[in-house]
Amino acid sequence: MKKLLGFLSIAIFSSIAAQAADIQILKSTPADGSVTDNPPAAFVLEFSDRVKLHNLYLKRDDEKRGKSVSNLPQADATAFTIPAPSLTSGGYVLEWQVFTHDSRALRGSVRFTVSGGQPKTALSTAH
């Protein structure tokens, strides 16, 4: 009986771990590696399963630390739309961290470039 319970525990844990490992980002706006003429009005992240958006940081390519993007949605979802701060021309990295339903952290980043458009307030590196 102990062997059966042990086997079932391993099977259930493996199934949950495999499901969490399969969660991935499906789409982002702006898209990873994209070049846009105008700064984005919002960031959109779409995932393959429901997750909780935990952190979102935006930094210029040449910065070590980014600025935390505030007003993140609190509910679990498969897609998130977050208003973007004002950006100037240049390369950016949007770093995200989400938690799965079993509290596993997943991280990733989206690189994009704003090539022109109207100059707006520069992004501050302060937290």
N, C-alpha and C positions, 0 to 999 in steps of 0.2 A: 504494500500500500504506500509506503514512504517513497519507493522508487516511482510509482505512478504519479504521486503528488509532485515530486521533484521534476519529473518529465513535463507534467502539465504546466508547472510554474515557468519552466524554461521556455516551453512553447508559447505561452501567453506573453512573456517578456519579449521574446524574439519577434513575435508578431507586432507588438506595440513599437518596438525599436525600429523594425523595418518600415512601419507606416510613417513614423516620424522622420526617418532617414529619407523617405520618398518625397516629403514635402519640399517643394522648391519654388522659387520665384518663376512665374510664367511670363510676365510682361512688366515693363516699367515705362513710365512716361516722365521725363524723356527716356528714350531707349539707351541701353548701354552702348557707348561708343558713338553716339549721335552728335551731329553738329547742327545747331539751330541758329537762325538769324536773330530771333527774339528770345529774351529770357522766358522760361516757363512761368505760367501763373500758378501752377500747382504741380505737385509730384504725385504720381499714381503708381502704386505697387500692387500687383496681383499675384496671389499664391495658389498653389494646387490644392490647398486645404485650409481650413480655418486656423488662424494664428492670432496672437496678441502682439501688436506692434509695441515694442518696448523702448527702443531708442532710434533716433534718426539724427545724423550729424551731416552737415554740409561743410565742405572745405574746398579751397582753391587747390589746384594741383601742387603748388609750391609750398603749401602750408603743412605743418606737422599735425596741428590740432584744428579741428573744425568747430563750428558753432552748432550747438544743440538746436534742432528745430522744435519749436514748442507747439502746444495745442494738438497733441496727437490723439487720435480716436482711442477711446477706452475699451470698446467692445471687441470681442473676437470677430474676425471677418476673413473673407478670402481676398478682399480688395480694399485698399485704403486710398483716399484722396486727401492730400495735405497741402494747404496753401504754401506757396513758395515765398521766401523773402525776396526783396529786390536784389537783383544781380547785375553786375557789369559784365562786359565782354571778358572772356577767358575760359580756362578749363576748370572743371569742378568734379568733385567726387562726393556722391551721396552715399553715406554708409548707413546701413540699416541692421537692426537686430530685432528678431521676433522670438516669441516663445510658443512652442507647440502645446497641444492640449495636455501632454504629459510633462510639461515644464522643461522641455529641452530647448536650449538656445540655438538659434540658427542665425548666421550673419552673412552679409554680402555687401557688395557695393555696386554702384552704377556710375560710370564715368561719362561725362557729357561736356560739350563745349558750346559756349554762347559766342557766336562769331561777330555779331553786330547788334543792331537795334539801338534803341535809345539808351544812353548811359543812365543808370539808376544809382541809388545809394550803394556804396561798396559794402561788401559783407564783412562784418567784424569778426575777429577771432576770439573775442571774449566769451566766456561761458556765463 
